[in-house]
Structure formats: structure tokens, C-alpha cells
Amino acid sequence: MSSSGDVQLVRATPGFRDLDPTVLEALLAATTKRQIDAGRTLFDAGQPFLDEVYIVRRGEIALQRANGRTETAAPGYLLGLSSYLGDSPYASSAIARKDTELLVIPASELRAAERREPTLFDAINRLIGNGLRARSVTAGLATGGLTQSAASIMSTPLSTCSSDANIREVLEAMLRDNVGSLVVVDTGDRLRGMVTFRTLAKRLAQAGVDAALEPAANALQPATTVAGDTPLWQAQDLQERERCKYLVVTDGGRPVGMLSQTDIVQELRAHQGGVYAPIGRAQSVEELAEYFLGIDSIAARALETNRRARVAVRILSETHLAIQRRCIELTLAELDGEGHGNPPIAYALIIMGSGGRREMMLDPDQDNGFILADHPETQAKQIDAWFEHFGDRLNINLDRVGYILCPGDIMARNPMYRKSLSAWKAQITRMTRLPNEKVARWSNIVFDFNAQFGDEALAHELRAHLNEQLQDNIGLLKFMMEDDAQGRAPINWFNQLVTTDRPDGMEVVDVKRNGMRIVANDARILALKSGIGVCNTTDRLDALVRAGVLSDDFGATVSAAYDELLDILLMHQLEQRRSGTPLDKEVAPQDLTAPAREALRVSMRAVKRFQERLQSELGGDYL
């Protein structure tokens, strides 16, 4: 049986701090107590999982890691959780430093509680996400802008208010200083917390609150702090871990500046090297081809500078798109020089698939099309002939640059992807009303469209029509879910990685097909179901959290897993380029470092959970 002290002890553990005490009481009711004498071993590294998770109730355990480091497990620490999550052998040895008392949770009880209590499921996901961030393959690769100190880019002077200021005074100060948050200090300039427009608005929305009389301290939220000499990569990690937008920078314990997520993003942009401007001045397709050949070094620099693969891939995608946009401009100039003139009507050149999501890797192919402004039927033949010529020339020029022709012919030169806005709308309406497997497969590519060039309003209008057609009409989404279910996360019932044997004898995991694509597909389906218009996978996950479709913890876990898979695949392909090996998406786990291999396994477990979540949402079965 558990005591109230045991409940408070577990709630003090970072992963379980937000759990309702009644949930913990029910879980701890199934625990037993176990004594372990000083110097005795609880488990050894490499030993099979004992089907138990332990909470240190009293005493101290030394965890001896494989890399030689030793950590201390003090009261409240959970032991064996990684092995529980993967049903895998222990990665460390656990030895009692002093006489220790443990609370023992049977693995079967913890799994049952996960299924029974959504908040516990979220807490476990939070721990998975924290573990992924801790294991990040690029955790030691911070260079460039991210090695600078927080103090070097913080906003100063710091906007503050006294703890006895009222809400009106605080709002006036925020508007005067053009800031989104204000640090609250006491008479000794010691940090009390902070207020933001959101916390102030939340307080003002309560009945009977007068802004001129209400103390701003009643809208206070805790402030997350960093020392001035903290490198930006650590500050960025802290923002993600604590899910906070602002960090208060301190010197000797006193607040001296503010560091926001925007500050870090702007600093990183300043260190990207200004590659876009020269691309925009290229005068020939051949010159663009040279920039395409240098895409590897851009990707490597972006990955080293940013540490987060999703940011590096976004930079890589923007570079690809800059090259392609310049190719479009040169193609239009060619046509005009040949006497074909300017486009006869407004249009949007759209990019689909990974380009539409801004998730392009080193060697993307072409997925593009035209949305043409509606026009009289009497002009249709002439207008289509002009855009057919434009599309054909553009696809050829992009291929010359390095973007190969789409094997499925999803390109602007294909009349199926070159039609008026009304024709696109009519096609989407038919597909949503009469869905089938072929339509679902097509939708999983085309629905990630974004305007690449031309009149963006046409793409926005088509997106709005798509979202409208899918409201309360999920038949197509179910077919898309079934198409997604053709790929499975390579995780068996014991949460171990499942590899595929290649003809050369290598055991590999297709990171894209069996990992990244599943997350992208599932995020797309849930986003479309919820009327969310963004296309980037991470942006979709964030939007799904804001919409309440996914919990904060589950969304953060899936996002961390997707980021880790992007990281592993990008590093794999960069190494292939360095060695002159043809690019693929198949990673051999045995070639990874131990931390990267574990990150791959835990990421795939999160992918499996996400796919199961989608199946539950749309009424399918995870077979």
C-alpha cells in the first residue's frame, strides 16, 4: 500500500509532476517495498528486464553507464523505465551506495495503468520525449551561433515591474516598451516571476476583476531562468523541455535580460551564410546546377549549426526552393525571349509532397502542378497550350538543375496537375464523396500542396475548399488511414527493432517508409480532420496540440521522435555522399552508435503509438 508521502515523492519526479494524486494512489497501491543493502546490485548492464520498475523511496543507488559515467538515483528516481519502455536488457548497472528502500511496480500493473489512465500514458510519453532529446544524435555537435552565450543576444535593458503594480500599469509598460512579457521583481530586485499578455488576459477575463485595482502579481507565472554564460544550445533545449517561450537571464541570481525563442531563431538565421541572395542572382540553369551540387555542404552546416534536424531540414528545403524559384524565373524569361510573352492569366505553381511540407532531403524529385485562375471556356484551349509549354519547359529545366522528373508524373506538364481552380475544386469534391484506395494514395501526396510561385491566393482558396469538404465527411480520411497502415513501425510486441534482410546480407530499417512517412501521414490525416491548414509535419503536430487533438506530452513525444528520425536519415545520407554511395533511406542499426541505435528504437516505438492513436481516432484496427 502507498502513503501520501509516497505519492508526493513520485509527483516530485519530473515526468510525473502533473499527475492527479488519485492516479498515483491507484498505481502505487499495487507496489511492494523492497530493501537492498549497501553494496548490493539491483541489476547489471546487459541483464534481461526483470518486469519491474523501481522508485527509490529511501537511500541512494549508483547507476553505472556503459560510457563510464556514474549517476546518482536519489529518492523519487525511477529505475528501469528505459527497459520497461522497450522490454529490453538494462543499459546500466544499479548498485546501492547505502541501505536503500525501493517501491517495486510490476510491469504488468504499469502497462494496465497506462491503458486505464490517459494522463499516465501522457506522463510516460513525456519521459520518452525527454529521453529522445537527451539521446539526440547531434547532442554534441553544436557550433556557430548556438555556441554563443545567452547574455550575448539577450534583450536588454530588462523590462520589469514591481510586485505591487496593478494590471493596467503593467499593460501600459508592456505597450510602451513593445514587449510581450514583463519580469516581476520585489523591492530588492529579486525575481518573483513574470507576466505575459496571455496571463494578464486570463486574469482579466475573470468576473469582477478591475485592471486598475487588480495586482499584477495575481497573474504571475513562474519564470524559467538561465545564467548569462549558458550556451544557446542549452537554452534552446531548456525552452523545448519546459515548453516556455521566454527565459530570464540572470547574473548572480538577479534578472538582467530576456531571451525569447525568436531571439534564438534570428541569431541562427544570421549564421546561415547568406546563400539565398547569390542563388537569386544566378543567370543560367547551369549556374543553378552548381548550387544544387553544393547542397550537401549546406545541409551539413545547417545540421551542425542548429542541432535540431527539423530546423536543418527546413533550411535545406528553403535552399532547394530558392534554387527552384530562380529556375522558374529563368524559364519565364526564356519563354518571353522566345516571343511567348507573359502568362495570359493569374496562376499558382504549387509544389507537393516533401516540398510542400518543407521537408526536402538531399535529392528530392519533382512534385508540382498549376492552379489556373478561372477563365472563359472560349479561351481554355489557348491558355492551356501556353501553360503546357511553360510546364514542359520548367520540368525539363528543373531536371537539368538536378531535380529529377517525378517517376509518377506528378508534374506541371501533366494535364492532370494543370487545371483551373474550379476544376481542382470539383475533383476534390468528387474524391471526398466517392473515395477509394487509389484516391487515398494520391491524396497522401497532393494534399501537402503549397504555393511555390505566382498568386498564392489561388492555393489558399483551394486549401479552404479542401478543409470544407472534409468537415464531417471522413470517408476519404479513413481510406488514407488504411493506405498509411500498409507501412508499419519496425517494432515487435516486445518493443524491439525489427530489421529487414537486404540481398547483400545487411540488416536494415527503412527510416522513411517505416517511420517518417507514417508520422507525416498520420499528422496529415489528423490535421485535415481538424481543419488545420499548415503542411509541415512538426507544424501540424504543434497545431494539433493547440487544438486539443493531441496532449502536450504526446505531441512533444511524436515531434521528438520525428526529429530524431530526420536526424538519423540526414546524417546517414550525408555519410553516403561523402563515401560516394548511392543515397537510400535504409539504415543499418548495427552501424549506429549505441545511443543512436537506442534513439532509433525509442523513436519507432513512438511512431507505433502514434499510428495506434490514429487508428483509435478513426475507428480502425492496428493489426
Secondary structure, DSSP 8 states (H G I E B T S, - for coil): ---HHHHHHHHTSGGGTTS-HHHHHHHHTT-EEEEE-TT-EEE-TT----SEEEEEEES-EEEE-TTS-EEEE-TT-EESHHHHHHT---SSEEEESS-EEEEEEEHHHHHHHHHH-HHHHHHHHHHHHHHHHHH-TTTT---GGGGSBHHHH-BSS--EEETT-BHHHHHHHHHHHT-SEEEEE-TT--EEEEEEHHHHHHHHTSTT--TTTSBGGGG-B---EEETT-BHHHHHHHHHHHT-SEEEEEETTEEEEEEEHHHHHHHHHHTS---HHHHHT--SHHHHHHHHHTHHHHHHHHHHHHS-HHHHHHHHHHHHHHHHHHHHHHHHHHHHHTT--S-SS-EEEEE-HHHHHT---SS----EEEEE----GGGHHHHHHHHHHHHHHHHHHHHHHT----TT--STTSGGGEEEHHHHHHHHHHHHHS--HHHHHHHHHHTS-EEEEE-HHHHHHHHHHHHHHHTT--HHHHHHHHHHTTS--SB-TTS-B--EE-TTS-EEEETIIIIIHHHHHHHHHHHHHTT----SHHHHHHHHHHTTSS-HHHHHHHHHHHHHHHHHHHHHHHHHHHHT----SEE-GGGS-HHHHHHHHHHHHHHHHHHHHHHHHHT----
